Amino acid sequence: MSTEPTDKPAAAATAPAAVPAVEQKPLVTYDHFAQLDLRVAKILEAREHPNASKLLLLKIRVGDLEKQIVAGIKGHYDPAALVGTSIIIVNNLAPAMIRGEESNGMLLAASDANSVILLRPEREIADGSRVK
């Protein structure tokens, strides 16, 4: 049995699905970006939207403020498992009515052809903390 290295590549590890070419959006200035109020929020309650098949209603706490956001993550996350989770949100997004429910912010998530993942703090930090 030989112990010499071979030129054959090792078996490839399972990699995430490839993302097609990235769409280029217009450039924004730092001043424009700085207008976004990105915050850590704690999910207090999560339930299915009564009038939509892909939406969840999340009651969140951002510092001393509690509010609701509507998120298109149904089917990717079990609502009960989200309770107590910290997420990153756009805190100063203008309110919007989505299928009859008011949404007061937007969570940040990444997606590819197969999945959606929430952007979360690496470790515990107080809800309401600013994302810089």
N, C-alpha and C positions, 0 to 999 in steps of 0.2 A: 504494500500500500504506500503510495507516494504522498508526502506532505507538502510538496511544492505547490505554490500558488498557480491557479489557472487563469487564463484570460477570459473565462466565461463570467458574465455578470451574475451576481447572486439573485435569487428569486425576488422579484419586485414586491414590495409591501403594498398592501391595499391603500390606494391613494384616494383622496376626495375626487368627486366628479370634476372634470375639467370645465372651466367657465369659458364660454365663447369670448371673442374679442370684446374688450371693455369699451362700452360706449363713452365717448368723450363729451362731457357737458361743458358749457361755457365757463371760462375762468371767473372766479369771484375775488374781490379784494379782501384783504385781511379785515378791514373795517366792516364789510358786509358779513363775513363769517362770524365776527365777534358779536354781532347782534343776536346770534343764537344763544339761548340760555340752556345749556346742557347740564342736567342734574342726575344724581342718583336718586332713585325712587324705590320704595318698598311696596311690593304687591300685598295688599290686605285681603282682597277678595278677588276671585276670578269665576266667571260663569259664562255660559253660552249666550250669545246674542239671540233674542227671541225671534228676530226677523231676517237672519242671515246664516248661511251655511258655512262660511269660512271665518266668521268673526267671533272674538271673545270680548266681553266687557270686563275691564280690570279696574278695581277700586285701588288707588295707590295713595301713598303718603310721601310728600316731598317736604321735608322739614316739618313745620306745623300745619301744613295745608293738606287736606284730603281732596281728591278729585277722581273723576272717571276718565279713562281713555278707552277707545275702541281699537282693537288690534286684530289684524288678519293672520292670526297664528293658530286658529282652530285646526285640529288634525295633526299639528306638529307638537303640541304641548297639551298635557292633561291639565285642565283648570285647577284641580285640587293640588297638584304637584307644584303649581306656580306660587301658591300662597306662602309668604315669607321670603320670597326671592327678591333680590335687589336687581334692578335693571337700570339702563341708561335711557333717559327721555329727553325730548325737546320740550322744555317746560313752557316756553312762551309762544308756542304755535297758536294761532287764532282758533277759537272754538269752532267746531263744525258738527252739524247733524249728520250722522251716518246711519242710514236705515232706521230713522226714528229715535236714535240714542245720541246724546251729546258726548262729544269727545273733546277733552281739554288737554291736549298734548299728543305726543307720538313717541312710541318706543323705538329704539334703534335695534335693527336686526340685519343679518346678512342672509343671503339666499343663493342657492344654485338650482339646477334643474331638479334636484332630489330632496332638498331640505331647507328649512329655515332655522336659524339659530339666533338667540337673543344675545345682544352685547351686554356683558355684565362686568361689574368690578372684579378684579382678580382676587380680592379678599374683602372682608367686612369693612365697611366705612359707613358713617352716619348717613341716613337718607337726608336728602337736601344738599349734600356735598356737591360743589361745582365741579364739572368736568372741564379741564383746561386743555 
